[in-house]
Amino acid sequence: MYEIKDVKEEELELISKLEKDLFLKNAWSFEQIKNEFKNKFSKILVIKKNNKILGYLIFRKVLDEIEILRIGIIKEYQNKKIGTYFLQKFIETFCYNKNINKIFLEVSVANKIAYNLYKKLGFKELSIRKNYYDDYIFNNKRDAIVMVKEFNN
């Protein structure tokens, strides 16, 4: 079965490598990841199976709101419902009955798989950030959809 744990500092290099593998030129740098690790409002979680990191989630909590900053599942484990499981457990653990009123995230208009997952988990479209992402494959910009999930705690 899967384990969800706080990342250890010695695992940050691996998270940085996964980030680069998944997000290419849009990846966060190791320094950005380390800054979030040190930020008292942020947390980095990993999902593991047999002690192998399969993915990570970086979020920031301020007062009664959470913003999911990054989420990634290594390529060979994508489309196996691990991301769904990870997000569901994250929401159960950090949001329900924890005085969290909203979770925010953003997703590229081109990322239909992630968008559909977020919709399935109860996120709704809030706004559009025009030309937010660089698309190096097509040499243009992509909009981001800002999404929110609200709770009645």
C-alpha positions in Angstrom: 0.0 0.0 0.0 1.0 3.6 -0.3 2.4 5.8 2.5 2.1 9.6 2.5 4.8 11.3 4.6 6.6 14.7 5.0 9.5 14.9 2.7 13.0 14.6 4.3 15.6 17.2 3.5 17.8 14.5 1.9 14.9 13.7 -0.5 14.7 17.2 -1.9 17.3 16.5 -4.7 15.1 13.6 -5.9 12.0 15.8 -5.8 13.9 18.4 -7.9 14.9 15.7 -10.4 11.2 14.5 -10.6 10.1 18.1 -11.0 12.5 18.6 -14.0 11.4 15.2 -15.6 7.7 16.2 -15.3 7.7 19.9 -16.0 10.8 20.3 -18.2 11.5 24.0 -18.7 8.6 25.0 -16.5 10.1 23.1 -13.6 10.9 24.7 -10.3 14.5 25.0 -9.4 16.1 23.1 -6.5 16.4 26.4 -4.7 12.6 27.1 -5.1 11.8 23.6 -3.7 14.3 24.1 -0.8 12.8 27.5 0.0 9.3 25.9 0.2 10.8 23.2 2.5 12.1 26.0 4.8 9.0 28.1 4.6 7.0 27.8 7.9 3.7 28.1 5.9 4.6 25.4 3.4 4.8 21.7 3.5 6.1 19.1 1.0 4.5 15.6 1.1 5.7 12.5 -0.8 3.7 9.4 -1.7 5.8 6.2 -1.4 5.4 2.5 -2.1 7.9 0.1 -0.7 9.9 3.2 0.3 10.2 4.4 -3.3 8.9 8.0 -3.9 6.2 7.9 -6.5 5.2 11.6 -6.3 5.1 14.8 -4.3 2.8 17.6 -3.4 3.9 21.1 -2.3 1.3 23.3 -0.6 1.1 26.4 1.5 -1.4 27.0 4.3 -2.2 30.6 5.4 -5.0 31.0 7.9 -8.0 29.0 6.7 -6.8 28.5 3.1 -4.5 26.1 1.3 -2.9 26.6 -2.1 -1.5 23.5 -3.8 1.6 24.8 -5.5 2.9 21.7 -7.2 1.9 18.1 -7.6 3.6 15.4 -9.6 3.6 11.7 -10.1 6.5 10.0 -11.8 5.7 9.1 -15.4 5.7 5.3 -15.1 3.1 5.6 -12.3 0.8 8.1 -14.0 -2.7 7.0 -15.1 -2.8 4.4 -12.3 -5.1 6.4 -9.9 -2.1 7.3 -7.6 -2.6 11.0 -8.1 -6.3 10.6 -7.3 -5.5 8.6 -4.1 -2.8 11.2 -3.1 -5.1 14.2 -3.5 -8.0 12.4 -1.7 -5.9 11.5 1.2 -4.4 15.0 1.3 -7.9 16.6 1.4 -9.0 14.1 4.1 -5.9 14.7 6.2 -5.4 18.4 5.9 -8.8 19.9 5.1 -11.8 18.1 6.5 -12.5 19.2 10.0 -9.3 21.2 10.1 -10.7 24.7 9.8 -9.8 24.9 6.2 -12.4 26.8 4.1 -10.8 26.7 0.7 -8.1 24.9 -1.4 -6.8 26.7 -4.5 -4.8 25.4 -7.4 -4.1 26.2 -11.0 -3.9 24.0 -14.0 -2.9 24.6 -17.6 -5.8 24.6 -20.1 -3.8 22.0 -22.0 -3.7 19.6 -19.0 -7.1 17.9 -19.5 -6.2 14.9 -17.4 -5.4 16.9 -14.3 -8.3 19.3 -14.9 -10.8 16.4 -15.0 -9.3 14.9 -11.8 -9.7 18.2 -10.0 -13.3 18.5 -11.2 -14.0 14.9 -10.1 -12.7 15.8 -6.6 -15.0 18.8 -6.3 -12.8 21.7 -7.5 -14.6 24.5 -9.5 -13.3 27.0 -11.9 -12.7 30.4 -10.3 -10.8 32.4 -12.9 -8.4 32.3 -15.9 -4.8 33.6 -15.8 -4.1 34.6 -19.3 -0.8 33.5 -20.9 0.4 32.2 -17.5 2.5 29.1 -18.7 5.2 29.0 -21.2 4.6 26.3 -23.7 8.1 25.4 -25.1 6.8 22.7 -27.4 4.5 25.0 -29.4 6.5 28.1 -28.6 3.6 30.1 -27.2 1.8 30.8 -23.9 -1.0 28.8 -22.3 -3.7 30.1 -19.9 -4.0 28.7 -16.4 -7.4 27.8 -14.9 -7.5 28.8 -11.2 -9.7 26.3 -9.3 -11.1 26.2 -5.8 -12.6 23.6 -3.6 -14.7 25.0 -0.7 -15.5 23.3 2.6 -18.2 24.0 5.2 -16.1 23.3 8.3 
